[in-house]
Amino acid sequence: MNRIIVICLSWLLLLGGATSCSSTNDAAAPSCAGNFADTLIEQLKQKPKQTPAAEVTQYTYRYQIVYLVTGGNTSYVFDACGQVICSAAMGANSTGDGRCPDFAATATNPQLIWRDPR
């Protein structure tokens, strides 16, 4: 569990801190400062190339837009405001952090936003 916390904190440091998100009644359209996906991509471009390559994929999960960020041996799900929702379990050998065990089975509408071309 401590390893997951360290990895999560590493992602937050990678991102330079998450932006704040104000609560609204419409979970699909939170009120956030700026476009988190663009910010995330710019920050990933500044980091060394990962193997496998970093990717940002947009999904609908639990009635909201989320971003799955994969690269290296990690996968994190962020809400549209940049808050970490979970470390996702994305493969047969992956357990994630247990906060969204249904992500792979229930997330819909995947759209690859960016893949590191390096």
N, C-alpha and C positions, 0 to 999 in steps of 0.2 A: 504494500500500500504506500509506503514511503517513497518508493521508486516512482509510482504514478504521480504523487504530489510533486516530486522534483521535476519530472518531465513536464507536468502541467505548468509549473512555475517557469520552466525554461521556455515554453511556448509564449507565456505571457511576457517574459523578458524579451523574447524574439520580436514580439509585436510592439514592444515599447509601452506595454500596459494596455489594457482593454479600455475602450471608450465606455462611457456610461450610457444607460438606456433608461428612458422614462417609461413607466408603466402606462398602458392604454387598455381600453376595453377590447380593441381589435388586435388579437395576438399575432395575426398575419402581417400587420403593418405597424411595428413599433416605431416610436419617434426617436431617432438617433441622430447624432451629429455626424454628417458626412456619409460617405459610402464605405462601409467597413471592408467589403471585398476589395475595392481598389487600394485601400490602405494596406490591407494584408498582403496583397500581391507585391506592392512596392517594397514592403519590408522583407518579404521572402527573396526578392531579387537582390537585396543587399547582403544576403547570407551566402556562405559557400554552397556549392552544388551538393545535393543530397543523392544518395543511391538507395532505393529507387528515387527518381526525380520527384520533387515536390509538386503537388497538384492541389488545386482548389476546385471543389465541385459543389454546386448549389443543389439543395434538396428541399422538399417540403417534408417536415417532420413534426408531428404533433400540432398540426395546423399552423405552422409558422415556417418562414424561410430560414434555412440554416446553411452553414458552409462547412463541409467536411474538408479538412486540411490533412493531406497525407504526404509522407516523405520520410526517407530513412526508414525507421521501424516504428513510426508513430502515426496515430490518426486521432485527430481531435475534431469535435463538433462545436462550432461557435454559433451563437444566435446572430441576428442581423446587426446587432450593436457591438459585437465583439466579446461578449461574455462567453466563457467556456461552459458548455452544457455538459460535456463528458469526453472521456477518452473512449472512442467507439471500438467495439469488437467487430472487426471486419473480415475475419477469416476463421477457418476451422481451428487454428491454433491460437487465436487471439481471444482474450477475455475482456479487454477493456477495463474500465474502472467500475463497472456494474451500475452506473447511473443511467445508462440508456441501452440496456441489453437487447432491446427490440429494434435498434436503429437499422441494422442490415435488413431485417425482415419487413419493417414498416415504412421506412423513408421512401418517398416517391419522387418522380419527376427529376431525375438526375440530369444536371447540365454542367458539363465541364466548362469552368470559367477560365482556367489557366493551368498550363503545365510548363514547368521549367524547361526551356528549349536547350539549355546548355549541356 
